[in-house]
């Protein structure tokens, strides 16, 4: 698509987000994603890195004001869960990237910044609050709607046979399954899912997975609209040398 628009120097990072993070590269998140998380009641930490006087003139609802210069001193405020979603923003993206490195060095694995900060939030239609923002982090973990427990899924995989009331759906591309797949899983790529719903049993609990949880969540929404009893793994899933690794995202 990019090439057809006239761009000649286009590259793709085929390994996806897990490998991107493993390489130590920063992750950006669009305001629309934050708005979606809010609408679903998903728990996350949102940090406004700007000076207090600037934050009081307007900030993203729910944001905690921890100026970059004071961030290190606030380490003990951060969640015990090292995979808790943490989003940061500032007037300058360079400062947000500095904050990401600080928080990452504390062992947190699910950090991203909002490019453009408050201005990009406004352009996306996000509301802005004026006044004194909170300076204390309060994080209460809540499972994302439609998610299936990673620990329970691992127990299913260890069973000699998959219980008759479950159906594992792998929505990765066919070439991705060459790296490995779960026992008893059926592969139907996300792009083919709506045309192949007749291959999925309606009398079973469907557990969906992909490589990062993103496509699995999209598949979950498709099946939910179609009347299936479905759940998805919000996890990074990888296969290597006949073994699998499942890392919960939050």
C-alpha positions as CSV (number, residue, x, y, z in Angstrom):
1,X,0.0,0.0,0.0
2,X,2.8,2.5,0.9
3,X,4.6,1.7,-2.3
4,X,1.5,2.3,-4.3
5,X,1.2,5.8,-2.7
6,X,4.6,6.7,-4.2
7,X,6.9,5.9,-1.2
8,X,10.1,4.2,-2.3
9,X,11.9,3.6,1.0
10,X,9.4,1.6,3.1
11,X,10.5,-1.1,5.5
12,X,8.5,-3.4,7.8
13,X,9.5,-4.8,11.2
14,X,8.2,-8.3,10.7
15,X,9.1,-9.6,14.2
16,X,6.4,-7.4,15.7
17,X,6.1,-5.6,19.0
18,X,7.7,-8.2,21.3
19,X,10.9,-8.2,19.3
20,X,10.7,-4.4,19.0
21,X,10.6,-4.1,22.8
22,X,13.3,-6.7,23.2
23,X,15.5,-4.6,21.0
24,X,15.0,-1.7,23.5
25,X,13.1,0.5,21.0
26,X,10.4,2.9,22.3
27,X,6.8,2.2,21.8
28,X,4.3,5.0,20.7
29,X,0.6,4.8,21.4
30,X,-2.0,6.9,19.7
31,X,-4.6,8.9,21.7
32,X,-7.4,6.7,20.1
33,X,-5.9,3.7,21.9
34,X,-6.0,5.5,25.2
35,X,-9.6,6.5,24.6
36,X,-10.5,2.9,23.7
37,X,-8.9,1.7,26.9
38,X,-10.9,4.2,28.9
39,X,-14.2,3.2,27.3
40,X,-13.5,-0.5,28.2
41,X,-12.6,0.3,31.8
42,X,-9.1,-1.0,31.4
43,X,-6.6,-0.2,34.2
44,X,-3.4,1.7,33.3
45,X,-1.1,4.4,34.6
46,X,-0.9,7.7,32.8
47,X,1.9,10.1,33.6
48,X,2.0,13.8,32.7
49,X,5.7,14.7,32.7
50,X,5.3,18.5,32.4
51,X,5.9,21.0,35.1
52,X,3.1,21.4,37.6
53,X,2.2,25.0,36.5
54,X,1.8,23.8,32.9
55,X,-0.2,20.7,33.8
56,X,-2.7,22.7,35.9
57,X,-3.6,24.7,32.7
58,X,-4.8,21.5,31.1
59,X,-4.2,17.7,31.4
60,X,-5.6,14.4,30.2
61,X,-8.2,13.2,32.6
62,X,-6.8,10.5,35.0
63,X,-3.2,11.6,34.4
64,X,-0.8,11.8,37.4
65,X,1.5,14.8,37.3
66,X,5.1,13.7,37.9
67,X,7.5,16.2,36.3
68,X,10.4,14.4,34.6
69,X,12.8,16.0,37.1
70,X,11.0,14.4,40.0
71,X,10.2,11.0,38.3
72,X,13.1,9.0,39.9
73,X,12.0,10.1,43.4
74,X,8.5,8.6,42.7
75,X,9.7,5.1,41.9
76,X,8.0,3.6,45.0
77,X,4.6,4.9,43.8
78,X,4.6,2.7,40.7
79,X,2.6,-0.6,40.6
80,X,4.1,-3.8,41.9
81,X,3.0,-5.5,38.7
82,X,6.0,-5.0,36.3
83,X,3.7,-5.6,33.3
84,X,1.2,-2.9,34.2
85,X,0.4,-0.6,31.2
86,X,2.2,2.7,31.7
87,X,1.7,5.7,29.3
88,X,3.6,8.9,29.5
89,X,3.4,12.3,27.7
90,X,5.1,15.6,27.6
91,X,5.3,18.7,25.4
92,X,8.5,17.3,23.9
93,X,8.7,13.7,22.9
94,X,12.4,13.7,23.7
95,X,11.5,14.1,27.4
96,X,8.9,11.3,27.2
97,X,11.6,9.0,25.8
98,X,13.9,9.9,28.7
99,X,11.1,8.9,31.1
100,X,10.5,5.6,29.3
101,X,14.2,4.7,29.8
102,X,14.0,5.6,33.5
103,X,10.9,3.5,34.1
104,X,12.2,0.6,31.9
105,X,15.3,0.4,34.1
106,X,13.0,-0.3,37.0
107,X,11.9,-3.5,35.3
108,X,8.6,-2.4,33.8
109,X,7.9,-4.0,30.4
110,X,4.7,-2.4,29.1
111,X,5.5,1.3,28.6
112,X,4.6,3.7,25.8
113,X,4.4,7.4,25.1
114,X,1.9,9.6,23.4
115,X,3.6,11.4,20.4
116,X,2.7,15.0,20.5
117,X,1.4,14.9,24.0
118,X,-1.6,16.9,25.0
119,X,-1.9,18.6,21.6
120,X,-2.3,15.3,19.8
121,X,-4.8,14.2,22.5
122,X,-6.9,17.3,21.8
123,X,-6.8,16.7,18.0
124,X,-8.1,13.2,18.6
125,X,-11.1,14.6,20.4
126,X,-9.9,13.8,23.9
127,X,-11.3,15.9,26.8
128,X,-9.0,18.1,28.9
129,X,-9.3,18.9,32.6
130,X,-8.1,22.1,34.1
131,X,-6.9,22.5,37.7
132,X,-4.7,20.5,40.0
133,X,-4.0,17.0,38.8
134,X,-3.2,14.2,41.2
135,X,0.4,13.6,42.1
136,X,-0.1,10.1,43.4
137,X,-0.4,6.9,41.4
138,X,-3.3,4.6,42.2
139,X,-3.4,1.4,40.2
140,X,-5.9,-1.4,40.6
141,X,-5.4,-4.2,38.2
142,X,-8.6,-5.4,36.4
143,X,-8.7,-8.1,33.7
144,X,-9.5,-6.7,30.2
145,X,-13.0,-7.6,29.0
146,X,-13.0,-10.9,27.2
147,X,-9.6,-12.1,28.3
148,X,-8.8,-15.7,29.3
149,X,-6.4,-16.3,32.2
150,X,-2.9,-17.2,31.0
151,X,-2.4,-19.5,33.9
152,X,-5.6,-21.4,33.2
153,X,-4.6,-21.6,29.5
154,X,-1.3,-23.2,30.5
155,X,-3.1,-25.8,32.5
156,X,-5.2,-26.7,29.5
157,X,-2.1,-27.1,27.4
158,X,-0.6,-29.5,29.9
159,X,-3.7,-31.8,29.8
160,X,-3.1,-35.0,27.7
161,X,-6.2,-34.1,25.7
162,X,-8.0,-30.8,25.4
163,X,-11.3,-30.8,27.3
164,X,-14.2,-31.4,25.0
165,X,-15.8,-28.0,25.8
166,X,-12.8,-26.0,24.6
167,X,-11.6,-24.9,21.1
168,X,-8.3,-23.2,20.6
169,X,-8.3,-20.7,17.7
170,X,-4.9,-19.5,16.3
171,X,-5.5,-16.3,14.2
172,X,-1.9,-15.9,13.1
173,X,-0.9,-16.0,9.4
174,X,-0.1,-19.5,8.1
175,X,3.6,-18.7,7.7
176,X,3.7,-17.8,11.4
177,X,2.6,-21.2,12.4
178,X,5.7,-22.7,10.8
179,X,7.5,-21.4,13.9
180,X,5.3,-23.6,16.1
181,X,1.8,-24.0,17.3
182,X,-0.2,-25.2,20.4
183,X,-1.5,-28.8,20.5
184,X,-5.1,-29.0,19.3
185,X,-5.1,-25.4,18.0
186,X,-6.9,-24.7,14.7
187,X,-5.4,-22.0,12.5
188,X,-7.7,-19.5,10.8
189,X,-5.9,-16.2,9.9
190,X,-7.7,-13.1,11.1
191,X,-8.3,-11.9,7.6
192,X,-10.2,-15.1,6.7
193,X,-12.1,-15.4,10.0
194,X,-15.5,-13.8,9.0
195,X,-15.7,-16.0,5.9
196,X,-14.9,-19.2,7.8
197,X,-17.1,-18.9,10.9
198,X,-18.8,-22.2,9.9
199,X,-15.6,-24.0,10.9
200,X,-15.9,-22.9,14.5
201,X,-18.2,-24.8,16.9
202,X,-20.8,-22.7,18.6
203,X,-21.3,-25.2,21.4
204,X,-17.7,-24.8,22.8
205,X,-15.7,-22.1,24.6
206,X,-13.4,-20.5,22.1
207,X,-9.9,-19.4,23.2
208,X,-8.2,-17.2,20.7
209,X,-4.5,-16.3,20.5
210,X,-2.1,-14.6,18.1
211,X,1.5,-13.4,18.7
212,X,0.8,-10.2,20.6
213,X,-2.9,-10.3,21.7
214,X,-3.9,-7.6,19.2
215,X,-5.3,-9.7,16.4
216,X,-6.7,-12.1,19.1
217,X,-8.8,-9.2,20.5
218,X,-10.0,-8.3,17.1
219,X,-11.0,-11.9,16.5
220,X,-12.7,-12.0,19.9
221,X,-14.9,-9.0,18.9
222,X,-15.8,-10.7,15.6
223,X,-16.9,-13.9,17.3
224,X,-18.7,-12.1,20.1
225,X,-20.8,-10.2,17.5
226,X,-21.5,-13.6,15.8
227,X,-22.8,-15.1,19.0
228,X,-19.9,-17.3,20.0
229,X,-18.7,-17.8,23.5
230,X,-15.2,-16.5,23.0
231,X,-12.2,-15.3,25.0
232,X,-8.7,-14.3,24.0
233,X,-5.2,-14.3,25.4
234,X,-3.9,-10.8,26.1
235,X,-0.3,-12.0,25.9
236,X,2.8,-12.2,23.8
237,X,3.1,-15.7,22.4
238,X,6.3,-17.1,20.8
239,X,7.6,-20.5,19.6
240,X,11.1,-21.7,19.3
241,X,12.7,-25.1,19.0
242,X,9.4,-26.9,19.7
243,X,8.8,-24.9,22.9
244,X,6.4,-22.0,23.6
245,X,6.6,-18.9,25.7
246,X,3.5,-17.0,26.9
247,X,4.0,-13.6,28.6
248,X,0.9,-11.9,30.0
249,X,0.7,-8.2,28.9
250,X,-1.2,-6.9,32.0
